[in-house]
Amino acid sequence: SGANDLRANVLGGEIAVADRGLDGLITFNATHSSDLGDQITRTRRVVEWSLFGADVITIGLAIALVVVGTRATREYIVGLRRARDTEAAMQEKLRAVAAGTITIADSVRRTKERVDVLRATLDAACSVTGAEMAAVGVGDDPNAPFDPFVSRGAAFAGPTLRPTGLLGAVIRDGQTIRLDDATQDPRFAALSKTEVGPFLGVVMRHDGHSVGSLYFARAPGATPFTEQDARAVELLANFAATALENETLYASLRRAVEAREDMLSMVSHDLRNPLSAVIMAAALMKAAAPAGSAARDHAEIVARNAAKMNHMIADLLAAAKLCEGQLAIEPNAVEVGALLADARDVGRLAAEAGGIALSVSSPVDLPPVFCEAARIDQVLANL
């Protein structure tokens, strides 16, 4: 009985301890289950907000990409239109340059005056730039005026402009000067008496050296000269420089030809007088010598060659008046034997003096040749 009571007491105590432990475990599980649920709820909310933020960021990035793409497309379209407009404007200027080169070349062909070529150059350049005021001048000495000098408009009026200030800088620097407002440049002193806004200066260069210079100006506040204006005028200026150099060379050649023609005319005239005396003396000798005698043959040779010399002098006089350097040819039917006999007579005396026997032979049935006998005589004599 005592043992049973002891076991019952011990067992009851253990059961009580187990019950308390079970109650604590249940309480712990309940508490921590609640905390775990709260944490799960908070985590779910964080994840949901994170996903929402990611969606917002994605949408924002998509919108930003659309905006950036739209802006880039708009800028590309604007740039493409601007490039097309620039290309069209440059093509128009190049057409004006081509027309200007034709005008300048025609001026070189028609005129003998350098100033006329400069005037044609200025007109062509103004059609390219549309400038109201322009000038073209030759010269690089700052102490002497441009000479020649052609201008239009108030900015470059007056015949005493010198290559100083902006005008001289274009020549000295040897490169284009383009200003939106010339008054802001310290070199503007040369044009300080005139109200000038945009300015463009281009050197006319040929084979590396300056031939002249072109200047353009507009009123204050007017549209500045563009890069296309400068490039187009440079093309025209280089062509004009070549044309001016060609005109200079042509003028020098023309003077040389005129001097040669004057000399030929003078020499030909002076040769006529003594040759006339030779022809007359040969005729008298031929008349006085007996027929068949050597003296008569010699007189005939002298007379015949004097006549040829007279023909050559006439050629010199004709050549002095020709513009293209060509002599007139008057061909006729000529016997080959007669041509050869004349050549033999010309060279016979010189051959005999040198101890040389000169003979000519030709078939008798040769047909006549169509030529000018005097020219063939010259060829055979030279041979």
TAJO-V630143 format. One record per backbone hydrogen bond with DSSP energy under -0.5 kcal/mol. CO is the residue of the C=O (numbers start at 1). NH is the residue of the N-H. E is the energy in kcal/mol with one decimal. If there is no record, write none. Layout:
co/nh/e
CO/NH/E
CO/NH/E
This chain:
co/nh/e
1/5/-2.5
2/6/-2.3
3/7/-2.5
4/8/-2.4
5/9/-2.7
6/10/-2.8
7/11/-2.9
8/12/-2.3
9/13/-2.3
10/14/-2.3
11/15/-2.6
12/16/-2.2
13/17/-2.6
14/18/-2.9
15/19/-2.6
16/20/-2.4
17/21/-2.6
18/22/-2.6
19/23/-2.6
20/24/-2.6
21/25/-2.5
22/26/-2.5
23/27/-2.6
24/28/-3.0
25/29/-2.9
26/30/-2.6
27/31/-2.6
28/32/-3.1
29/33/-2.4
30/34/-1.8
31/35/-2.2
32/36/-2.8
33/37/-2.2
34/38/-2.2
35/39/-2.7
36/40/-2.6
37/41/-2.7
38/42/-3.0
39/43/-3.0
40/44/-2.7
41/45/-2.5
42/46/-2.7
43/47/-2.9
44/48/-3.0
45/49/-3.0
46/50/-2.8
47/51/-2.9
48/52/-2.6
49/53/-3.1
50/54/-2.7
51/55/-2.5
52/56/-2.7
53/57/-3.1
54/58/-2.9
55/59/-2.9
56/60/-2.9
57/61/-3.2
58/62/-2.6
59/63/-2.7
60/64/-3.0
61/65/-2.9
62/66/-2.3
63/67/-2.9
64/68/-3.2
65/69/-3.0
66/70/-2.8
67/71/-2.8
68/72/-2.9
69/73/-2.6
70/74/-2.7
71/75/-2.9
72/76/-2.6
73/77/-2.6
74/78/-2.7
75/79/-3.0
76/80/-2.8
77/81/-2.6
78/82/-2.6
79/83/-2.8
80/84/-2.5
81/85/-2.8
82/86/-2.8
83/87/-2.8
84/88/-2.8
85/89/-2.6
86/90/-2.6
87/91/-2.5
88/92/-2.1
89/93/-2.1
90/94/-2.7
91/95/-2.1
92/96/-1.9
93/97/-2.5
94/98/-2.6
95/99/-2.4
96/100/-2.3
97/101/-2.5
98/102/-1.7
99/103/-2.0
100/104/-2.7
101/105/-2.7
102/106/-2.4
103/107/-2.0
104/108/-2.4
105/109/-2.0
106/110/-2.2
107/111/-2.6
113/117/-1.1
114/118/-1.9
115/119/-2.2
116/120/-2.1
117/121/-2.1
118/122/-2.5
119/123/-2.3
120/124/-2.2
121/125/-2.4
122/126/-2.3
123/127/-1.6
124/128/-1.0
125/129/-2.2
126/130/-2.7
133/217/-2.5
134/152/-2.7
135/215/-2.9
136/150/-2.6
137/213/-2.0
138/147/-2.8
140/142/-0.7
141/144/-1.8
141/163/-0.5
144/163/-0.7
148/138/-1.9
150/136/-2.7
152/134/-2.3
153/156/-0.5
154/157/-1.2
158/161/-0.6
161/146/-2.2
162/164/-2.4
164/167/-1.0
164/168/-1.3
165/169/-2.1
166/170/-1.6
167/171/-0.9
168/172/-3.1
169/173/-2.8
170/174/-1.0
170/175/-0.6
177/201/-2.7
179/199/-2.5
181/184/-1.5
182/185/-1.7
185/188/-1.7
186/189/-0.5
187/166/-1.8
187/190/-0.7
188/191/-2.0
189/192/-1.6
191/194/-1.9
194/196/-0.8
197/182/-3.3
198/218/-1.8
199/179/-2.6
200/216/-2.5
201/177/-2.2
202/214/-3.4
203/205/-0.7
204/211/-3.7
204/212/-1.2
206/209/-1.6
209/206/-2.7
212/204/-3.0
213/137/-2.0
214/202/-2.8
215/135/-2.2
216/200/-2.3
217/133/-1.5
218/197/-3.4
219/198/-0.6
219/222/-2.0
226/230/-1.9
227/231/-2.6
228/232/-2.4
229/233/-2.5
230/234/-2.1
231/235/-1.9
232/236/-2.1
233/237/-3.0
234/238/-2.3
235/239/-1.8
236/240/-2.7
237/241/-2.5
238/242/-1.9
239/243/-2.5
240/244/-2.7
241/245/-2.3
242/246/-2.6
243/247/-2.5
244/248/-2.3
245/249/-2.7
246/250/-2.8
247/251/-2.4
248/252/-2.3
249/253/-2.7
250/254/-2.8
251/255/-2.3
252/256/-2.3
253/257/-2.7
254/258/-2.5
255/259/-2.3
256/260/-2.4
257/261/-2.8
258/262/-2.4
259/263/-2.3
260/264/-2.9
261/265/-2.5
262/266/-2.2
263/267/-2.9
264/268/-2.7
265/269/-2.0
266/270/-2.3
267/271/-2.0
268/272/-1.3
269/273/-0.8
270/274/-0.7
271/275/-1.8
272/276/-2.2
273/277/-1.4
274/278/-1.8
275/279/-2.6
276/280/-2.2
277/281/-2.5
278/282/-2.5
279/283/-2.0
280/284/-2.1
281/285/-2.5
282/286/-2.5
283/287/-2.0
284/288/-2.0
285/289/-1.8
290/293/-1.6
293/297/-1.9
294/298/-2.9
295/299/-2.3
296/300/-2.3
297/301/-2.3
298/302/-2.5
299/303/-2.6
300/304/-2.9
301/305/-2.6
302/306/-2.4
303/307/-2.0
304/308/-1.8
305/309/-2.5
306/310/-2.1
307/311/-1.9
308/312/-2.3
309/313/-2.3
310/314/-1.8
311/315/-1.8
312/316/-2.2
313/317/-2.4
314/318/-2.3
315/319/-3.0
316/320/-1.7
317/321/-0.5
318/321/-1.1
318/322/-0.6
319/322/-0.7
332/334/-0.6
332/371/-2.6
334/369/-3.0
335/339/-1.6
336/340/-2.4
337/341/-2.3
338/342/-2.2
339/343/-2.0
340/344/-2.2
341/345/-2.4
342/346/-2.0
343/347/-1.8
344/348/-1.5
345/349/-0.7
347/351/-2.1
348/352/-3.0
349/353/-2.2
350/354/-1.1
351/356/-3.3
352/355/-1.4
356/358/-0.6
357/359/-0.5
363/366/-0.9
369/334/-2.9
369/371/-0.9
371/332/-3.4
371/373/-0.6
372/375/-0.6
372/376/-1.9
373/377/-2.5
374/378/-1.7
375/379/-2.1
376/380/-2.9
377/381/-2.5
378/382/-2.2
379/383/-2.2
